[in-house]
């Protein structure tokens, strides 16, 4: 991003948030961080931010990638499903068969030491 684009971005923020003031120092320090980003990328982040916040963004909020973290708090049934899973563990015969297959794949020999 070039400095002119940084200024355009700050103008957009000022249009969305009237309390956001632009000065040369702000343009300079924001540009130091934003110069490695594209204008389109930061503009898209700004638009997404404006849709969810009544406060002007900090620089870090525009450069941050959206995380795919769920902010949903589980309800009672979700919590019970997490704490007490209904699936049954495999029986001992299945476990031993699968372990034998893994040992064969890995080349592990089990010699009895009796």
N, C-alpha and C positions, 0 to 999 in steps of 0.2 A: 504494500500500500504506500502510495506517495503522500507527501504532507498535505497536498490539496484534498485528497480523499479523506485524510484524517479530519481536516477541517469540516468537510461535508458531513462526515459522521457525527461530529460534535454539534453541528447545526441541527441535524435530525434529532439528536437527543434533546437539544434545547427546544425544538418545536414540540416534542412530546411532553417534556417536563419543563415548565416555565421557570422553575426555580433553579434550573441548571444554567450556570453562566459560563461563557467561553472567554478565555483570555489567551494571550500568546504563550504563557508558561504552560497552561493546560494543553494546548495544541502540541507544544514541543515534547512534554513528558509522555503524553498518550502516543505520539508518533514513534517514540523510541521503542515502545512495546509492540505497537500495531504494524510496524513496517514489514514484518515477516508474514503477515496475514493478507489475504485478498479482501478488497472492499466488500465484495459480494458476500463472502462468508460472514464477516462481522456485521454487515447490514442485516442478514438473515437472522443472526443471533439477537440483534437488537430488536427486531420485529417480534420474535418469539418472547423476548424478555418483557417488552412493553405490554404484551397481551396478558401477562401474569403478575405484573408488579406496578404499584402506584408510585414507586420511588425511582429516582434516576439510577441507572446502573453504575456499578464500579467497573473499572477496566477489566478486572479478573472475571466478572460475570459475563462479559462479552467474548472473551477468548476461551472460556472453558467449554469443553465438549460436553454435550448432553450425555449423562450417564443413564444406562438402562437399569436403574435401581427402582424397585417398586417402593412407593411411599405408602402403600396400603397397610393398614393395621389389621392383622388377622382377627376375625371374630371368634366366638366360642367354638363353633364347629371346626374352623380351620385349626385352631389351637389343639383341639382334641385329636384331629387327624395327624398333626405333627407329633404330638406326644405319645400317642397310642396307635401306631400303624396297625392296620388290619391284615396286612400280608403276613403269611406264616413263613418262618424260616424253612429252608430245605431240610429234608431228613438226612440222617447220618450217611446213608448209602449214597445219596446224590453228592453230598459234600466230598466224600472219599473218592468217588469216581472223577469228579472235576479236579480234585487235587492231584490225582494220578495223571490226568491228561496234562496238567500244567507242568508236573515234574518231567513228563516225557518230552514236552516241547522244549523245556529248559535244559534237558540233559542231566537231570538230577537223579542219581541212583540212591535207592534206600536199601542199604545192606543191613541185615539184622546182625547185631553184635552179641548173640547169645552164646 
